[in-house]
Amino acid sequence: MPPCVSKTCRKTSALSAFSLIELLVVMAIVMILAGIAVSGISNSSHQARKTSREMVKTHLQQARAHAIATRNSTALIIPVRESGKSGLRSMSLIEVEKIDGRYLPIDNESSGVGPLQRWTTLAQNFHFVTKFMIESDQSTVVDQVKTLTIHQRGVEMKCHMIVFGSNGQIIYPSSSAPIHIAIAQVARNGSAFRISEMSNQTPMFDLLLVNRLTANARNITP
């Protein structure tokens, strides 16, 4: 192909090509947009974390208030992982009684033997997590061995629980050990689950310490 020597040809070639300055401007714009996107994702995650924390705190107070008002032991319940898509993601309240060392749902007029309210799901992909997932020696509520069995729409469901007595104090877990609730963003890889949000290769999570007398929960994450 003959070289471009005419004035018109050279002008057309110059217009069809990007200069170095133009390329740098485009790259700068792309980097700015990427930064805005990352910031938006970070803010969204921060808000979801805060929302999930407040959900947990609210449910603890609701369970305590219900137990005091009705004089019936009331449990905050969290379906076990094997319960499907709601497992370790949702929570509700239920009235319970202790029979032969086991907690069982109370059959009442308003809810039968089911939860007292609709299930509440933590924000985005936040889950309740175990001490192993947060690499801690502090057991969390979902590490407790005992579970409460309920029937939801004919399906048997096992739940982790925190039980409040009629005086508003936590009676289960019953040991003198601190009561911890841990929440974090979780991703699934096949049958395995892992915390998906990391900082310097360390899992990011919120660890709440629950007061046995008042049900107040404060964040003690290092």
N, C-alpha and C positions, 0 to 999 in steps of 0.2 A: 504494500500500500504506500503511495507517495507521501512524503512528509507534508505536514500542514504548513503552507507558506503564505497563503493569502490572508489578508487582514480579516475577512469575515470568518474564515476557518479558525484563526487563532482566537478570535473573540468568542466563538461558540465553544471551543475547547476550554477556555478559561471559565466560562459560565457553568459548564457541566461538571467541573471538578471542585472539591472542597479544599479550601486553604487550611493550613495548619491551625490558624487562629479559630476558624470556624469549627474544626474538629475538637479543639480544646474547649470551646464554649459548649458544644453539644455534650461532651463528657462531663463538664461541670454541672450542667443541668440534670443529667442522669444521676450523678452522685447526690445532688441536692434532693431529688425526688426519692431516691433510695433511702436517704437519711430520714426524710419525712415519713416514709412508710414504716421504717424500723421503729421510729419514735411512736407512731400510732399504734403499732403492735404492742410495744412496751407499755404504753399508757392503758391499752385495753386489758393487758394481763394484770397490771397493777390494780385496775378497777375491779376485775373479776376476783382477784385475791381478797380485796377489801370487802366486796359484797359477800363472798363465801364466809369470811370471818364473822360478819354481822349476822348472817343467817344462823350460824351455829350458836352465837351468843343469844340471839332472840329465842331460839328453840329451847335452850337451857332455861331461860327465865320463864317461858310459857309452861314448861313441864313443872317447874317448881310452883308457879302460881296456881296451876290446876290442882296439884296435889294438896296444897293448903286449902284451897276453896272447897274442894269436894271431900276432903279427908280420905281420899283414896290414893294409894301409891301410884305414881305416874312415871312412865319410862319414856325417855327419848330413845328412839330405836333407829338403827341403821342397818339395812339389809346386807347380808354377807356377800362377798364377791360373787359367789356361785349363783346369786339370784338373778343374774342377767344384767341388762343394761342399766338397771337402777342400783346394782350392787356397789356398795361403798361410795355412792354418789348422792343418795337421797336420805331423807330423814323425816320422821313423823313422831307423834305422841300416842301413847296407849295406856289405859289403866291396867294395872297388874295386881296380883296378889301372890303371896308366897305360900306354897303348899308342899309339904315334905321336902323343904330345902330348894324347891324350884319355883321360879317366877312364871306365872301363867296369866294370860289375858283375862280380864274381867268382862263378862257378858253384861253390857248395859243397854238401856233402852234406845239411846240415840245412835250408837255405832255398832251394836252387836258385839262381836269380839274383834273387830277391825280397828284400824287407827282412828284417832279422834279427829283428824284433819287430813286433807289431801297431802300426798307426798310432796316435799319440797326438794328440788334438785340443786346442788351447788352450781355456781356459775361456770360457764364454759366447760372445760374438761377437768375441773378440780375434783379431787376425790379425797376421801378419808384414807390415810395411809398408815402402814405399820412401822414399828421401830426399825425393822430391817431395811425398809425403803429409805428411811431418813438417816440410816447408819448411826443409830443411837442406842444406848443401853436403857433408855427410858421407855417402858411399855406404854402404848397408847390404848384408847378405848377399844379399838378393833383388834387388839392382841389378847383381849380377855377370852378365857376358855368358855365360860358359860354363854349361851345364846338363848333368846326367847323365840319360841315357835308360834307363828300366827298363820292364819289362812286368809289369803287374799284372792278373792274371786275363785275359790275352789282350789287354789294352788297353795301348797305348804311353803312357807317362807321362814327362814331362820334369820334372826336379827341380833346384832350387837346392841348393848343397852347401857344406859345410865339411869338408875332408878332413884326417884325422890320419894321419901316418906311423907306422911301426912303433916309433919312439922316443917317440911320444906328442905330438909337436909338430905344429902345423898346417902343412900343406904346400900347401893351397889354401884360400882365395885366396893366391897365391904372392908377391904384391908386398909391399913393406915397409910399405904403407899399413895403418893400423889396421883391425881387423875389428869392424864394428858390427852389432848385431842390434836392430831396432826393432819393438816390438809396441804395438798400440793397439786400442781398440774401433772397429769399422768398420761402417758402414751402406751398403747398396746402394741406388742410385737408378737404375733401368734397368740400363744396362751400366756405369755409373760407380760408383766406390767412393770413400768419403770417411770421414775420422775423425769419429765421431759425438760424442765427448766433448770438450767445449771448456771453457776457462777464460779469461775475459776475451777471448773471440773468438780464442783461441790453441789449436791442437790439443793435446790431452793425449796423451802417449805415454811409453813407457819406452825409453830408448836404452842398450843394454848394450855395453860395451867388452870384447872377449874377448882374454885373454892368450894369445899364440901358444904359449908354452911349457907353461903349466899348464892351459889351457882354463877358468880361472876367469873369470867374467863379473861385472863390477860396473856398477851403474847410474850413468850419468853425465848423466842428464837434468837440464838446467838448473833 
